Amino acid sequence: MKVAENLKLINQQIKNACSMVNRAPEEVKLVAVTKYVSIERACEALEAGITDLGENRDEGLIAKWEVLADKPIWHFIGTLQTRKVKNIIDKVEYIHSLDRLSLAEEINKRADRKVKCLVQVNAAGEESKHGLAPEEVIEFIKNLRPFGNIIIAGLMTMAPLTDDQKLLRACFRKLADLRNQIRELQLDFAPCTELSMGMSNDFDIAIEEGATIIRIGTALVGEEGLEGKT
Ligand SMILES: *Cc1c(COP(=O)(O)O)cnc(C)c1O
């Protein structure tokens, strides 16, 4: 499928999900996750009207950045090793995976501007998932005050891989509640307006629960990588 065709379908699903809960589709930013596909496919996405690309590894981001530079807005969405921060810091607009103080320190040190970070939360409490436990998040964010180059733009989570709609909804709702609690603190370094949640198989529920950023790979650009083409 052409990216443009997938995009048309996804835009319709975004509209439908928004209309369920009286939200405007413009409130939802679509990030195309290009980690499984070629630079050519990423280009096709940009030509189809995509503005934001997400990568989860520094090598993948750098390889595409070398060709596309600042044509797209870049989102780093994967686990970030502290020593890799310097490789991506001047290329990305958003880091979705802030999950520890040592990473915040490194981002703060390497950045020459304010970087929009999202705190990754393990909302479902899965053993295998990265991110802070929900009850750790507020204290963690309060401790970021000294880091002048970090803006806490919002929270991010990856829901469990399941078709259990109730479980997915509970997970997204937990993240939204937490985001609201943080906003109420009115910390100048943590406006915390964004909710990055929702992937190919659950973005409609995420939107109904308030997602402002959805990260879609498979349903939008596919997974060429799994066919041996990278
Ligand atoms: C791969 C990935 C996505 C996209 O997943 P799809 O199911 O292919 O849409 C979103 N977020 C993160 C953090 C990812 O690693």
The ligand as a MOL file (V3000), in Angstrom:
LIG
                    3D

  0  0  0     0  0            999 V3000
M  V30 BEGIN CTAB
M  V30 COUNTS 15 15 0 0 0
M  V30 BEGIN ATOM
M  V30 1 C 7.6330 0.8120 17.0500 0
M  V30 2 C 7.0480 1.8010 17.9530 0
M  V30 3 C 5.8200 2.4120 17.6500 0
M  V30 4 C 4.9940 2.0650 16.4200 0
M  V30 5 O 4.4820 0.7830 16.5140 0
M  V30 6 P 3.4220 0.2170 15.4490 0
M  V30 7 O 2.7070 -0.8310 16.2030 0
M  V30 8 O 4.2250 -0.3080 14.3170 0
M  V30 9 O 2.5340 1.3270 15.0460 0
M  V30 10 C 5.3520 3.3690 18.5320 0
M  V30 11 N 6.0290 3.7060 19.6520 0
M  V30 12 C 7.1970 3.1440 19.9760 0
M  V30 13 C 7.8960 3.5700 21.2220 0
M  V30 14 C 7.7540 2.1640 19.1530 0
M  V30 15 O 8.9180 1.6030 19.4840 0
M  V30 END ATOM
M  V30 BEGIN BOND
M  V30 1 1 1 2
M  V30 2 1 2 3
M  V30 3 2 2 14
M  V30 4 1 3 4
M  V30 5 2 3 10
M  V30 6 1 4 5
M  V30 7 1 5 6
M  V30 8 2 6 7
M  V30 9 1 6 8
M  V30 10 1 6 9
M  V30 11 1 10 11
M  V30 12 2 11 12
M  V30 13 1 12 13
M  V30 14 1 12 14
M  V30 15 1 14 15
M  V30 END BOND
M  V30 END CTAB
M  END
